[in-house]
């Protein structure tokens, strides 16, 4: 069985946006690199930082002192854009699927509808902003090429 959080890349590898759009990111769900505070409440208390997130799970910037299969309760601060009208601290539950190379991979569990919607908007909204940020440069290159 393939782990939903197994991406086939070396730890610390950040796929280029072109790789993400072309499907070269080998995983079940699109993952976006993002730094947000994460407060782990159970089974231990820790402050971590989000490294990346998808609609299925997330990766933290450190190894939590637990093994795969452990359920973790944590709080994630969702920034204010898109469908989320103001910054929201959301309480979430996830299963540890990986602890290695200085990171912890978590798969979401028991998400309620509003939590699923907020996570989806966070991931897809950030992806849209990245693509829009790239678009002006592509348009400028095309216009300069057409003027030759």
Phi, psi and omega in degrees: 000132179276132178293131181299341181255006179277115184256351179078002180257156174295152177300137178087350179288133179242107182299143176293156180302325178297321176298319182296316182289327185278352180091006179290348176281108189273090180200172181282336182217146178299135180242137182241133176287133185197141178249115177220150178289141177230130180247107179279127182259318181220145007276359176220163176261123181211147169259130179227177174233139176292136176260312175205165186212149172225179178288349180261335183181194183208168178234134180260158186280009179207163176277120174283146181282065178207173184250161175305142182102342180285138176272133182241133175256129184211166177241135180235131178270117179270122181294168184265092169198165181068224184284348179266109188291333180212160179305135183230131172267115185253133176272124184230164178233138179212159175259136175289125178248343182202137172223101182192159174054032177084008181230160172234126177262131181236143174248128182301145174228149171051043177284134174279167184304314182292329177289316177301315180297316181295318179294316179299316179294324177299310182291307185288326177295318179293321177298316179299317180297320178296316180293320178293325178294329179281332186300314180303321179295319179295320178294320178298318179297318181295316180297319179292327178292319181292333181280353180292000000 
